[in-house]
Amino acid sequence: MLETARDLTLEAAQSASSARGFKSSSSIRDLPVAQLKKLLDSRNDREILEGLRKVISMMYRSQPCLPYFSSVIKNVANPNIEIKKLVYIYLLHHAESEPDLALLSINTIQKSLTDQNPQVRAMALRVMSGIRVPVISQIVSLGIKKGCGDMSPYVRKAAALAIPKCYRLDPNTLPQLLEYLSVLLGDKQYYVVGAAMIAFMEVCPDRIDLIHKHYRGLIRKLVDMDEWGQLATLRLMIIYARKCFPRRTTRIRKTGNKGFYGDEGTDDEDEGEEIQALDSDLELLLKACKPLLQSRNSAVVVAVARCYLYLGTPDYIDSAIGPLVSLLRSPQDIQHIALYNVVSICLVRPQPFVRYATHFLIRASDPPHVWKLKLEILTIIFPQCAMHMKGVILSELEHFSRGSDGKLVRESVRAIGRCAQNDSRASSRCLRLLLKQISSPDGNLVAESLTVIRHLIQQDPFARTKTVIRLAKNLDTATDPQARASIIWLVGEFAGIDGENNIAADVLRILAKGFADELEPAKLQIILLAAKVYVHHLNRTQPLMESRKSSANSPAWTPVHSPEGGGGFSADTGHFETVYKNGGADEIEKEHPIAVLWRYILLLARYDTSYDLRDRARVYKALLAVPTSTQLASLLLLAPKPIPHTPSPLEGRKGFTLGSASVVIGDEGGVNGLRGYEALPQWVEEGHEPEPSLREEGATKLEYGEKRSVPAVEKLDNAVREGTKAGPASGGGINGLNANGKEKTLDDWLAEDEEDDEEDSEESTEEETDEEESEYEESEDEEEHHRLVK
């Protein structure tokens, strides 16, 4: 006893010193190879354990440990469980590098499968399946078979986790592994079933025929499984439900208002709300998932929400919203993933998130990838909110649009635009907020605001004419080229409204003065504005010219060029006069200022340094070279523009399965998601689903060593039944009844007591007689013994 205490004390002191030395790692580096091998070859368990710890620590620091392979493997048969654990860890890491030496330890590991300690048996099975040498695949399969029939659930769980490793080692063992899986799926222990479900999803996720008879048992054990087993089970159950339960709907009949006597009012059977009808087994799954919404694991909460979204009714989906929102209190990495899944549900069903709108307001500590998703959620639920909450959201967006973070400013302005787009009743307020930003010195803010304003004006152009005039006045102060380009484009779009009283021509005249000082985006829009103004001018003057031609006797239209210049572009820039000959007299009319302004803009563009600008000017000039053929120019330049619709930035991820990595990665993972992504199967058609009788369970069997608890009521019923079978011969009655089946009187009870006393006295006298006889016999034996001695 003292020696054992001494060894434990020395071992504890050595562990403490090694823990202190591990931080500096000087003692481990300075230890020579020969000394370390000497420790491993020692006969003292404490020295072997010290050597193994040093080798394992070197292994995890990526130092070469293969020279010690033979010395470490020698200790695989050591009965000390701590030494076995370290040897197995070393063996798993280096078995591929030294397959021949690793095979030498297989016999010893196989012997450990019959060890009395279940932890040793499970560890041996885990190590045997982890040695990635294809030669031992059949040995591993036999070990799994032995583990499946083990009495310890810990070993059976290890056997379930070894099945995928054996399958990766040799896929030809699949038929045997399927038999083992079928046995483990029907296990009574929930943590064995959870490991079996993980193995099933890795080995044969399409073999749902193995699940039919275990379906209800799996559902009952779902709550008790560990998190990994719950995730695998929920993932499988979504696929199973869509392949085995057809989607049925039923119509709820709405009753009309009846009169006092019930004969008034009509009931239309065709009218009613159509709702989803759940199968009883499917509803069993959905109800079993509800407690998992309180799980501490965020992945389990998302998995239950996925199950409700793709299988359940709206009521089930609404019950998962609160736990999903509660994940926003988690660390930032979990919060980031949770927000992506919240957005995916919001795109389908935004109404339940309205009550949690304040949880999505931006905090000062939120990183960019978090506040982008929060802004997206706020814009999606904005139309569903009440007026008070709409005001809160818009105030928040206005506040952040005036911040110092350029990215947050742009996203806030875009969010205001999407709010106005999704809710037309709030568009006027959103437009007022954006117009306040035009005078900001921040060019990025002004540019983004004008882009959003342009989209809002296009939604209702005739009601926003005054807004365009207000924007045109800001051309004197706007300096950002993109902002100026947006304003000029808006002026051009409204150039045809109100004919001669339109401000487009006057704006073009002012812009022509500073054309040379403009940047290229603004110059491109100035040329486009000039072309639109000129086309509108031609469309207004052409009917007048045609009427004049029809009224004249000999109408002719002849352009008269100035005498200077030899044609080309310079010929077009001279003074033009339109001469109409009527009765020999020449009527000379001076050209309209818009035409002169148009040619002046073309002349400025001809000598610009931008080739793109020069090319566009040539296209517009050729298009409008013949003033009488303006139909094609009108078709190209004045075509009605479609109303812009800015979709949600995450709209493209709507088709991906909730909780998958493709929801987070998005289009960067490809059109069809990341490699390995599989979409959910379609609902099975009515009449093609498996028989519900396949899911029927047989009589429940008791587990090994388990006793059935019999209620007290059942015990009394059995006693009455046995007493009835015994009949009058039983003497005393049962349950207060005499032999004739009547209630017992006081005399009957007293008679029974007397009979019991007589029986007790008879038994006592018999016992006394037996004792006396035995004493008499003993005395005779003693006398006989003394006589023989004499």
C-alpha positions in Angstrom: 0.0 0.0 0.0 2.8 2.4 0.9 4.6 1.5 -2.4 1.5 2.3 -4.4 1.0 5.7 -2.6 4.7 6.5 -3.3 4.3 5.7 -7.0 1.2 7.9 -7.3 2.9 10.8 -5.5 6.0 10.5 -7.7 3.8 10.3 -10.8 1.8 13.4 -9.8 4.9 15.4 -9.1 6.4 14.3 -12.4 3.2 15.3 -14.3 3.2 18.7 -12.6 6.9 19.2 -13.6 6.3 18.1 -17.1 3.3 20.4 -17.4 5.5 23.3 -16.3 8.3 22.2 -18.7 5.9 21.8 -21.5 5.4 25.6 -21.7 9.1 26.1 -22.2 9.6 22.8 -24.1 13.4 23.0 -23.3 13.5 19.7 -21.6 11.8 17.9 -24.5 14.1 19.4 -27.1 17.2 18.5 -25.1 16.2 14.9 -24.5 18.4 12.6 -26.7 16.9 9.9 -28.9 18.7 7.1 -27.0 17.4 8.2 -23.7 13.9 8.5 -25.0 14.1 5.0 -26.4 15.4 3.8 -23.1 12.3 5.2 -21.4 10.1 3.4 -23.9 11.9 0.1 -23.5 11.8 0.2 -19.7 9.9 -2.3 -17.6 8.6 0.4 -15.3 5.1 1.7 -16.4 5.9 5.1 -15.0 9.0 5.5 -17.2 7.1 4.1 -20.3 4.3 6.6 -19.7 6.8 9.5 -19.4 8.5 8.5 -22.7 5.1 8.2 -24.5 4.0 11.6 -23.3 7.2 13.1 -24.6 6.8 11.3 -28.0 3.1 12.4 -28.3 4.1 16.0 -27.5 6.8 15.9 -30.2 4.3 14.5 -32.6 1.8 17.3 -32.1 4.6 19.8 -32.6 5.3 18.3 -36.0 8.7 16.9 -35.0 9.9 13.6 -36.5 8.7 10.7 -34.4 9.0 7.7 -36.8 12.4 6.6 -35.3 10.4 5.6 -32.1 7.8 3.5 -34.0 9.1 0.1 -33.0 9.7 1.1 -29.4 6.2 2.5 -29.1 4.5 -0.5 -30.7 6.1 -2.9 -28.3 3.9 -1.4 -25.5 0.6 -2.1 -27.3 0.1 -5.2 -25.1 0.7 -3.3 -21.9 -2.2 -3.8 -19.5 -2.0 -0.2 -18.3 -4.9 1.7 -20.0 -3.1 5.0 -19.9 -0.2 3.5 -21.9 -2.6 1.9 -24.3 -4.3 5.2 -25.1 -1.0 6.9 -25.9 0.2 3.9 -28.0 -3.1 3.9 -30.0 -2.9 7.7 -30.6 0.7 7.2 -31.9 -0.4 4.3 -34.0 -3.3 6.2 -35.7 -0.9 8.9 -36.8 1.9 6.8 -38.2 0.2 3.6 -39.4 0.2 4.7 -43.0 4.0 5.5 -42.9 4.9 2.1 -41.5 2.1 -0.3 -42.6 4.2 -3.4 -42.1 5.0 -2.6 -38.5 1.5 -1.5 -37.9 0.2 -4.9 -39.0 2.2 -6.6 -36.4 0.1 -5.0 -33.7 -3.2 -6.1 -35.2 -3.2 -9.4 -33.3 -2.7 -7.6 -30.1 -5.5 -5.2 -30.9 -7.8 -8.0 -31.8 -7.2 -9.6 -28.4 -8.2 -6.3 -26.8 -11.6 -6.7 -28.4 -12.3 -9.5 -25.8 -11.0 -7.4 -22.8 -13.2 -7.2 -19.8 -13.0 -3.4 -19.8 -15.5 -1.9 -22.3 -13.4 1.2 -22.7 -10.5 -1.0 -23.9 -12.7 -2.9 -26.3 -14.1 0.4 -27.8 -10.7 1.9 -28.0 -9.3 -1.2 -29.8 -12.2 -1.1 -32.3 -11.6 2.6 -32.9 -7.9 2.1 -33.5 -8.3 -0.9 -35.7 -10.7 1.0 -38.0 -8.5 4.0 -38.0 -5.4 2.2 -39.4 -5.8 3.0 -43.0 -4.3 -0.2 -44.5 -6.6 -1.8 -47.0 -5.3 -5.3 -46.2 -7.1 -5.4 -42.9 -10.6 -4.4 -44.2 -12.0 -7.9 -43.5 -10.5 -7.9 -40.0 -12.1 -4.5 -39.4 -15.4 -5.8 -40.7 -15.3 -8.8 -38.3 -14.4 -6.5 -35.4 -17.4 -4.3 -36.2 -19.6 -7.4 -36.3 -18.3 -8.4 -32.9 -18.8 -4.8 -31.6 -22.4 -4.7 -32.8 -23.3 -7.6 -30.5 -21.4 -6.3 -27.5 -23.2 -5.9 -24.2 -21.8 -2.4 -23.6 -23.5 0.4 -25.5 -20.2 2.3 -25.5 -18.6 -0.4 -27.7 -21.6 -0.5 -30.0 -21.3 3.2 -30.5 -17.7 2.7 -31.4 -18.7 0.0 -33.9 -21.2 2.4 -35.5 -18.6 5.1 -35.9 -16.2 2.5 -37.4 -18.5 1.6 -40.3 -17.7 4.7 -42.4 -14.0 4.2 -41.9 -14.3 0.6 -43.0 -16.3 1.7 -46.1 -13.7 4.2 -47.1 -11.0 1.5 -46.6 -12.8 -1.0 -48.8 -16.1 -0.1 -50.5 -16.6 -3.8 -51.3 -17.6 -4.4 -47.7 -20.8 -2.4 -48.2 -23.3 -5.4 -48.1 -21.8 -6.5 -44.7 -21.9 -3.0 -43.4 -25.5 -2.5 -44.3 -26.4 -5.5 -42.2 -24.5 -4.1 -39.2 -26.2 -0.7 -39.8 -29.7 -2.3 -39.8 -28.9 -3.9 -36.4 -27.5 -0.7 -34.9 -30.4 1.5 -36.1 -32.7 -0.7 -34.0 -30.6 -0.4 -30.9 -32.4 0.7 -27.7 -29.7 3.1 -26.6 -30.1 6.6 -28.0 -26.4 7.4 -28.3 -25.8 4.2 -30.3 -28.6 5.1 -32.6 -27.2 8.7 -33.1 -23.8 7.2 -34.1 -25.6 4.8 -36.4 -27.4 7.7 -38.1 -24.1 9.5 -38.7 -22.7 6.3 -40.3 -25.9 5.9 -42.4 -25.6 9.4 -43.8 -22.0 8.8 -44.8 -22.3 5.3 -46.2 -25.8 4.9 -47.8 -28.0 8.0 -47.4 -30.3 6.8 -50.3 -31.2 3.5 -48.7 -34.4 4.8 -47.0 -35.8 1.3 -47.1 -33.6 0.5 -44.0 -35.3 3.3 -42.1 -39.0 2.3 -42.5 -39.2 -0.2 -39.5 -37.0 2.1 -37.3 -38.7 5.4 -38.2 -40.8 5.8 -35.1 -38.1 4.5 -32.8 -35.7 7.1 -34.2 -38.2 9.9 -33.7 -38.6 8.9 -30.0 -34.9 8.8 -29.4 -34.3 12.1 -31.3 -34.5 14.3 -28.2 -31.9 12.3 -26.2 -29.3 12.0 -29.0 -26.1 14.0 -28.9 -25.9 17.1 -31.2 -24.1 15.3 -34.0 -26.7 12.5 -34.1 -29.5 15.0 -34.0 -28.1 16.9 -37.0 -27.7 13.7 -39.0 -31.2 12.4 -38.1 -32.9 15.7 -39.0 -31.1 15.9 -42.3 -32.2 12.4 -43.1 -35.7 12.9 -41.9 -36.3 15.8 -44.3 -35.3 13.6 -47.2 -37.3 10.7 -45.9 -40.4 12.8 -45.4 -40.3 14.2 -48.9 -39.9 10.7 -50.4 -42.5 8.9 -48.2 -45.2 11.4 -47.3 -47.1 13.0 -50.2 -48.0 16.6 -49.9 -51.8 16.8 -49.2 -54.0 19.8 -48.8 -57.4 20.2 -47.4 -59.9 23.0 -47.6 -61.4 24.5 -44.5 -65.0 25.3 -45.0 -66.1 28.8 -44.1 -69.6 29.1 -42.7 -71.7 32.1 -43.7 -73.8 34.3 -41.4 -77.0 32.6 -40.5 -80.2 34.1 -39.4 -82.0 33.8 -36.1 -83.6 30.5 -37.1 -80.5 29.2 -38.9 -82.2 29.1 -42.3 -80.8 32.4 -43.6 -77.4 32.9 -45.1 -75.7 30.6 -47.5 -72.8 28.2 -47.1 -70.7 27.9 -50.1 -68.7 24.7 -50.0 -66.3 25.9 -52.6 -65.2 28.8 -50.5 -62.6 28.2 -47.9 -58.9 28.3 -47.1 -56.7 25.6 -48.4 -54.2 24.4 -45.8 -51.6 21.6 -45.7 -52.8 18.3 -44.3 -50.1 16.5 -42.3 -49.6 12.8 -42.2 -49.7 11.3 -38.7 -46.1 10.1 -38.9 -44.9 13.4 -40.3 -46.7 15.2 -37.5 -45.0 12.9 -35.0 -41.6 14.1 -36.4 -42.5 17.8 -36.3 -43.7 17.5 -32.7 -40.6 15.6 -31.6 -38.4 18.4 -33.1 -40.0 21.2 -31.0 -38.0 20.6 -27.8 -34.8 20.8 -29.9 -35.5 24.5 -30.5 -34.1 25.0 -26.9 -30.9 23.3 -27.8 -27.6 24.9 -26.8 -26.2 24.0 -30.2 -27.0 26.7 -32.9 -26.7 24.1 -35.7 -29.5 22.0 -34.2 -31.8 25.1 -34.0 -31.1 25.9 -37.6 -31.7 22.2 -38.6 -35.1 22.3 -36.8 -36.0 25.5 -38.6 -35.1 23.9 -41.9 -37.3 20.9 -41.0 -40.2 23.2 -40.3 -39.7 25.3 -43.4 -39.6 22.4 -45.9 -42.0 20.0 -44.1 -44.3 21.9 -41.7 -47.2 24.3 -41.8 -46.9 28.0 -41.2 -47.6 27.5 -37.5 -44.5 25.3 -37.1 -42.4 27.9 -39.0 -43.5 30.7 -36.7 -42.5 28.7 -33.6 -38.9 28.5 -34.9 -38.5 32.2 -35.5 -37.9 33.2 -31.9 -35.1 30.6 -31.3 -33.5 31.7 -34.6 -33.5 35.3 -33.5 -32.0 34.4 -30.1 -28.9 33.2 -32.0 -28.1 36.9 -32.6 -26.8 37.0 -29.0 -24.2 34.4 -29.9 -20.6 35.2 -30.9 -20.0 36.9 -34.2 -19.3 33.8 -36.3 -22.5 32.1 -35.2 -24.4 35.4 -35.5 -23.1 35.7 -39.1 -24.4 32.3 -40.2 -27.7 32.7 -38.3 -28.3 36.0 -40.1 -27.9 34.3 -43.5 -30.5 31.7 -42.6 -32.8 34.4 -41.2 -32.6 36.3 -44.5 -33.5 33.0 -46.4 -36.6 32.5 -44.3 -37.5 36.3 -44.5 -37.5 36.1 -48.3 -40.2 33.4 -48.0 -42.1 34.4 -44.9 -41.3 37.9 -43.6 -44.3 38.5 -41.4 -43.2 36.6 -38.3 -40.0 38.6 -38.1 -41.8 41.9 -37.6 -42.2 41.5 -33.9 -38.4 41.1 -33.7 -37.5 44.1 -35.8 -35.6 45.9 -33.0 -33.2 42.9 -32.8 -32.0 43.8 -36.3 -31.1 47.4 -35.6 -27.4 48.1 -36.2 -25.0 48.4 -33.3 -21.8 50.4 -33.2 -19.8 47.2 -32.6 -21.3 45.3 -35.5 -18.7 44.4 -38.2 -19.5 45.1 -41.9 -20.6 41.5 -42.7 -23.1 41.7 -39.9 -24.7 45.1 -40.5 -25.1 44.4 -44.2 -27.3 41.4 -43.4 -29.2 43.4 -40.7 -29.9 46.2 -43.3 -31.1 43.5 -45.7 -33.5 42.1 -43.1 -34.9 45.5 -42.3 -35.7 46.3 -45.9 -37.4 42.9 -46.4 -39.7 43.3 -43.4 -40.3 47.0 -43.9 -43.6 46.7 -45.8 -45.0 44.4 -43.1 -44.2 46.7 -40.2 -46.6 49.2 -38.5 -46.2 52.9 -39.1 -44.3 53.5 -35.9 -41.7 50.8 -36.7 -41.4 52.1 -40.3 -40.5 55.5 -38.8 -37.9 53.9 -36.5 -36.3 52.0 -39.4 -36.2 55.1 -41.6 -34.7 57.2 -38.8 -32.0 54.6 -38.3 -31.2 54.5 -42.0 -31.1 58.3 -42.1 -28.7 58.4 -39.2 -26.3 55.9 -40.7 -26.5 57.6 -44.1 -24.8 60.6 -42.5 -22.0 58.6 -40.9 -18.3 58.6 -41.6 -18.1 55.1 -42.9 -18.4 55.3 -46.7 -19.6 51.7 -47.1 -22.2 52.0 -44.4 -23.4 55.3 -46.0 -23.8 53.7 -49.4 -25.6 50.7 -48.0 -27.9 52.8 -45.9 -28.9 54.9 -48.9 -29.6 51.8 -51.0 -31.6 50.4 -48.1 -33.8 53.6 -48.1 -34.3 53.1 -51.8 -35.3 49.4 -51.4 -37.7 50.4 -48.6 -39.4 52.9 -50.9 -39.5 50.4 -53.7 -41.1 47.7 -51.5 -43.7 50.1 -50.0 -45.1 52.7 -52.2 -46.8 54.5 -49.3 -43.4 55.4 -47.8 -41.8 56.4 -51.1 -42.6 60.1 -50.5 -40.8 60.2 -47.2 -37.9 58.2 -48.5 -37.6 60.7 -51.4 -37.5 63.6 -49.0 -34.8 61.9 -47.0 -32.7 61.3 -50.1 -33.2 64.9 -51.4 -31.6 66.2 -48.1 -28.5 64.3 -48.9 -27.9 66.0 -52.3 -26.3 69.1 -50.6 -23.8 66.9 -48.7 -20.1 67.5 -49.4 -19.6 63.7 -49.6 -19.6 62.8 -53.3 -20.2 59.1 -52.7 -23.3 59.9 -50.7 -24.6 62.3 -53.3 -24.0 59.9 -56.1 -25.8 57.0 -54.3 -28.7 59.2 -53.3 -29.2 60.4 -56.9 -29.1 56.9 -58.2 -31.8 55.9 -55.8 -33.8 59.1 -56.5 -33.6 58.3 -60.2 -35.1 54.9 -59.6 -37.9 56.4 -57.5 -38.7 59.0 -60.1 -38.9 56.4 -62.9 -41.6 54.6 -60.9 -44.0 57.6 -61.2 -42.4 60.1 -63.7 -45.4 62.4 -64.2 -45.8 63.0 -60.5 -42.1 63.9 -60.0 -41.7 66.7 -62.5 -41.0 69.3 -59.8 -38.4 67.0 -58.3 -36.5 66.9 -61.6 -36.5 70.8 -61.6 -35.2 70.8 -58.1 -32.4 68.4 -59.0 -31.5 70.5 -62.1 -30.9 73.4 -59.8 -28.3 71.4 -57.9 -26.1 71.1 -61.0 -24.4 74.3 -60.0 -23.2 72.8 -56.7 -22.8 69.1 -57.5 -19.2 68.2 -58.2 -19.2 64.4 -58.3 -19.2 63.2 -62.0 -21.6 60.4 -61.4 -24.0 62.6 -59.5 -24.0 65.2 -62.4 -24.5 62.4 -64.9 -27.5 61.1 -63.0 -29.1 64.5 -62.9 -28.5 65.2 -66.6 -29.9 61.8 -67.5 -33.1 62.6 -65.6 -33.4 65.9 -67.3 -33.2 64.2 -70.7 -35.8 61.7 -69.7 -38.3 64.5 -69.0 -37.3 66.5 -72.1 -40.5 65.7 -73.9 -42.9 66.8 -71.2 -44.6 70.2 -71.6 -43.1 70.9 -75.0 -41.5 74.3 -75.4 -41.8 75.1 -71.7 -39.5 72.3 -70.8 -36.2 73.1 -69.0 -34.1 70.6 -70.9 -33.0 73.0 -73.7 -32.0 75.7 -71.2 -30.1 73.1 -69.1 -28.3 72.0 -72.2 -27.4 75.6 -73.0 -25.9 76.1 -69.6 -24.0 72.8 -69.7 -22.6 73.6 -73.2 -20.7 76.5 -71.7 -18.6 74.3 -69.4 -18.5 71.2 -71.6 -14.7 71.2 -71.8 -14.4 71.2 -68.0 -16.7 68.2 -67.4 -15.5 64.7 -66.8 -16.3 61.9 -69.2 -19.4 60.4 -67.4 -21.0 63.9 -67.5 -20.0 64.6 -71.1 -21.6 61.3 -72.3 -24.9 62.3 -70.7 -24.6 65.9 -72.1 -24.4 64.4 -75.7 -27.3 62.1 -75.0 -29.3 65.1 -73.6 -28.5 67.1 -76.7 -29.7 64.2 -79.0 -32.9 63.8 -77.0 -33.7 67.6 -77.1 -33.0 67.7 -80.8 -35.3 64.7 -81.5 -38.1 66.3 -79.5 -37.6 69.5 -81.5 -37.8 67.6 -84.8 -40.9 65.8 -83.7 -42.6 69.1 -82.9 -41.5 71.0 -86.0 -41.9 68.2 -88.6 -45.7 68.4 -88.7 -45.5 72.1 -89.2 -43.0 71.7 -92.1 -45.2 69.1 -93.7 -48.3 71.4 -93.5 -46.3 74.2 -95.1 -45.2 71.9 -97.9 -48.8 70.8 -98.6 -50.0 74.4 -98.8 -47.2 75.5 -101.2 -47.6 75.2 -104.9 -44.1 73.9 -105.5 -42.6 73.0 -102.2 -39.0 72.3 -102.0 -36.6 72.0 -99.2 -33.0 73.0 -100.0 -30.3 73.5 -97.5 -28.0 76.4 -98.4 -24.5 76.1 -97.1 -22.2 78.9 -96.5 -19.7 79.6 -99.3 -16.7 78.9 -97.1 -15.5 75.4 -96.4 -15.3 72.4 -98.6 -17.9 70.2 -97.1 -17.5 67.7 -94.3 -18.0 68.5 -90.5 -17.0 72.2 -91.1 -19.8 72.5 -93.7 -22.3 71.5 -91.0 -21.0 74.1 -88.6 -21.6 77.1 -90.8 -24.8 79.2 -90.9 -27.8 77.3 -92.2 -30.7 78.8 -93.9 -33.9 77.1 -95.0 -35.3 78.5 -98.2 -38.8 77.9 -99.3 -39.6 79.0 -102.9 -43.2 80.1 -103.2 -44.3 81.8 -106.4 -40.8 83.0 -107.2 -40.2 84.7 -104.0 -37.6 83.4 -101.5 -38.7 83.2 -97.9 -35.7 82.8 -95.7 -36.1 81.6 -92.1 -33.4 81.5 -89.6 -32.6 78.2 -88.0 -34.0 77.2 -84.6 -31.6 77.7 -81.6 -31.9 74.0 -80.6 -30.5 72.9 -84.0 -27.6 75.3 -83.6 -27.0 74.1 -80.0 -27.1 70.5 -81.3 -24.4 71.2 -83.9 -22.3 73.1 -81.3 -22.3 70.1 -79.0 -21.3 67.8 -81.9 -18.4 70.2 -82.7 -17.2 70.1 -79.1 -17.4 66.3 -79.0 -15.4 66.1 -82.3 -12.3 67.5 -80.7 -12.6 65.7 -77.3 -9.8 63.4 -76.2 -12.1 60.5 -75.4 -12.6 58.1 -78.3 -15.7 56.8 -76.7 -17.2 60.3 -76.7 -16.2 60.9 -80.3 -17.7 57.6 -81.5 -21.0 58.3 -79.8 -21.2 61.7 -81.3 -20.7 60.2 -84.8 -23.5 57.7 -84.2 -25.9 60.4 -83.1 -24.9 62.6 -86.0 -25.5 59.8 -88.5 -28.8 58.9 -86.9 -30.1 62.5 -87.1 -28.5 63.5 -90.4 -31.8 63.6 -92.3 -34.3 65.6 -90.1 -37.3 64.2 -91.9 -36.5 60.6 -90.8 -36.8 60.9 -87.1 -38.8 57.7 -86.5 -35.7 55.5 -86.0 -34.1 58.1 -83.8 -37.2 58.4 -81.6 -37.4 54.6 -81.4 -33.8 54.4 -80.1 -33.5 57.5 -78.0 -37.0 58.0 -76.6 -38.0 54.4 -76.0 -39.9 53.9 -72.7 -37.5 52.7 -70.0 -38.6 49.8 -67.8 -39.2 50.7 -64.2 -36.1 49.7 -62.3 -36.5 47.1 -59.6 -33.6 46.6 -57.3 -33.8 43.0 -56.0 -32.5 41.9 -52.7 -28.7 41.3 -52.8 -29.4 37.8 -51.4 -32.2 37.0 -53.8 -30.0 34.5 -55.7 -29.5 32.4 -52.6 -33.2 31.9 -52.1 -33.2 28.5 -53.9 -30.5 27.0 -51.7 -31.4 24.7 -48.8 -31.6 26.5 -45.5 -28.6 25.7 -43.3 -26.3 24.7 -46.2 -22.9 26.3 -46.9 -24.2 27.5 -50.3 -26.5 29.9 -48.5 -23.5 31.6 -47.0 -21.2 31.4 -50.0 -23.8 32.3 -52.5 -22.9 32.8 -56.2 -19.2 32.5 -55.4 -19.7 28.8 -55.0 -21.3 28.4 -58.5 -24.7 28.6 -60.0 -25.7 25.2 -58.5 -24.0 25.8 -55.2 -20.8 24.4 -53.8 -19.4 21.1 -55.0 -21.2 18.4 -53.2 -24.4 20.4 -52.7 -27.6 18.4 -53.2 -31.0 20.0 -53.4 -33.9 18.5 -51.5 -36.0 16.0 -53.4 -39.4 16.8 -54.6 -42.5 15.7 -52.7 -43.5 12.1 -53.7 -46.7 12.0 -55.8 -49.9 10.7 -54.3 -50.1 6.9 -54.8 -46.4 6.4 -55.2 -45.4 6.6 -51.6 -44.4 3.5 -49.6 -47.0 1.6 -47.6 -47.5 3.1 -44.1 -47.6 -0.4 -42.7 -43.8 -0.6 -43.3 -43.4 1.8 -40.4 -45.5 -0.3 -38.0 -43.5 -1.5 -35.0 -43.8 -5.0 -33.5 -44.3 -5.8 -29.9 -41.9 -3.9 -27.7 -39.2 -6.2 -26.2 -37.5 -5.6 -22.9 -33.9 -4.7 -22.9 -31.3 -7.1 -21.4 -31.5 -7.0 -17.6 -34.5 -4.7 -17.6 -37.5 -5.5 -15.4 -41.0 -4.4 -16.4 -42.6 -2.1 -13.8 -46.1 -3.5 -13.0 -48.6 -1.0 -11.6 -50.2 -1.7 -8.3 -53.7 -1.7 -9.9 -52.5 -4.5 -12.3 -51.1 -6.5 -9.4 -54.5 -6.3 -7.6 -56.4 -7.4 -10.7 -54.1 -10.4 -11.1 -54.6 -11.3 -7.5 -58.4 -11.1 -7.9 -58.2 -13.2 -11.0 -56.1 -15.9 -9.3 -58.4 -15.9 -6.3 -61.5 -16.4 -8.6 -59.8 -19.3 -10.3 -59.0 -20.9 -6.9 -62.7 -21.0 -6.0 -64.2 -22.1 -2.7 -61.3 -24.4 -2.0 -59.1 -21.5 -1.2 -60.7 -21.2 2.3 -60.5 -17.5 3.1 -62.0 -15.0 0.7 -60.3 -12.4 -1.3 -61.0 -8.8 -1.3 -63.5 -9.0 1.5 -65.6 -11.8 0.0 -66.3 -15.2 1.6 -66.4 -18.5 -0.2 -70.0 -17.9 -1.3 -69.1 -14.6 -2.9 -70.9 -12.5 -0.2 -69.5 -9.8 2.0 -67.8 -11.0 5.2 -69.4 -10.3 8.5 -67.7 -9.6 11.8 -68.1 -13.3 12.9 -66.4 -14.4 9.7 -63.4 -12.1 10.4 -63.1 -13.4 14.0 -63.4 -17.0 12.9 -60.6 -16.5 10.5 -58.4 -14.9 13.2 -59.1 -17.9 15.6 -58.2 -20.3 12.8 -55.0 -18.4 12.2 -54.1 -18.6 15.9 -54.7 -22.3 16.0 -52.6 -22.9 13.0 -49.8 -20.8 14.6 -50.0 -22.8 17.9 -50.0 -26.1 16.0 -46.9 -25.0 14.1 -45.2 -24.0 17.3 -45.9 -27.3 19.0 -44.6 -29.2 16.0 -41.4 -27.2 16.1 -41.0 -27.8 19.9 -41.5 -31.6 19.3 -38.9 -31.6 16.6 -36.5 -29.8 18.8 -37.0 -32.3 21.6 -36.5 -35.2 19.3 -33.3 -33.7 18.0 -32.0 -33.1 21.5 -32.8 -36.7 22.5 -31.0 -38.0 19.5 -28.0 -35.9 20.2 -27.8 -37.1 23.8 -28.0 -40.7 22.6 -25.2 -40.1 20.1 -23.0 -38.6 22.9 -23.6 -41.6 25.2 -22.8 -44.0 22.4 -19.6 -42.0 21.7 -18.5 -42.2 25.4 -19.2 -45.9 25.5 -17.0 -46.6 22.5 -14.2 -44.5 23.9 -14.2 -46.6 27.1 
